[in-house]
Amino acid sequence: MGPVPVDRPVRVALVEDTDVVVEGVRTWIADDPAGRAVIVAVAGSIEAVLDGPGRDADVLVLDLELDGVMVTERVAALSDAGFRVVVFSVHVEPLIVEAVMNAGACAFLDKRTERDHFVDTIVAVAHDEPAVTPSMAGGLLQAVRLSPREREALRYLFQGMDHVSIARRLRKPSGETISAYTAKQYIERARAKFAAAGRPCRSTFALLARCIEEGLIRPEEVEDYRSGQNGP
Amino acid sequence: MARGTLAAETVQAARRARYETIRGTVVHLLAGLSTGRLDLTKPANHQQIAVAVTRLRRYLVETDEVPDPLSHELQACADAAEREGIAVDLLAPAGVIPALPVDIRRALTEPIIEVLAATATRARITVVAFATEVVVAIIADAQLAAPIAATHDDVQVAQDTEGGLWVQSRWTGLSGSPS
């Protein structure tokens, strides 16, 4: 499972049992000006989605509560089977976010408030890039040993700031401003640390490989986090 | 009997303290309303009343026996704003909020109440907690007439008006920041 080539749309499978939400997702994907994603399968259960074209999707978008039952514990097996799971849920408690991320989910989207992040997140995940939504930031904050700047950047993201506003708040002690790109790097580095320290699975390896390639984290640091040494 | 007297005195002292707090908040507003001195068509007066109503709701829940009083009080503030037609997104706290005395909790929620009273349509409220640091923040489409001041020495207030209003209140415990 290599990353999806950038020149073709990302194939999305959606596990969701509420019609109005499915309609919403279809609209967001159709409204993306660059047409970066297409839906290849939709069903109300994991089995039904995987029993068809959904099994070859690049990204599996998973509602955590299907017919009133929480499917949180399915995330690990799906991630081990090589699916890039993006959890799409109203259950945004940081502990649940942390648990599904640790199980191997590539990203978490808050169903109520993160529609604007939907397509960007799916596309980033398909390319094995570190995607961090505001709801994910709350879960990451407690889970990893972060530098003060990484923690501050994550906190502002959780509070609801965009990268430009975060950069403005993260002014250096000298008063010098930092760029939105640098702010984004602090956040992505926190994501890489979380992946390094968490449960090993295919999605995590792909993400870490990408992060090493991008210079966000060094291979020896990954080893430190994996063995629990948690270097600075 | 001494114990009974003591208990009665404690209850009375608590009542007096509560009355004093509420008097400062609402009595002058009620007087203004009853005499027609307070012009409700002025947004500033309307906001003053919204602040008072929300404070009252917070006072009412301050003595509830709940595991997480700060979240409980923020929920009361959010409920009051939602009654005014504001869409409030109050997120579950990131981290476990340490036990905080009521004056610290009030100092943390006071800026949130002021922003909510000035909010037009929507607000997002978050809490990030560590053992010696609690940060409450609000992002809203609100315009403040004046910057919000801190009301307690151990609580700092920060704000930024560029690109929507952001206000943050931050308590740090004795051992400083947890980094």
Interface residues (C-beta under 8 A of the other chain):
Chain A: V92 E93 P94 R112 T113 S135 A137 G138 G139 L141 Q142 P148 R151 R155 F158 Q159 G160 M161 D162 V164 S165 R168 R169
Chain B: D89 L91 A92 P93 A94 G95 R124 T126 V128 V135 A137 I139 D160 E162 G163 W166 Q168 S177 S179
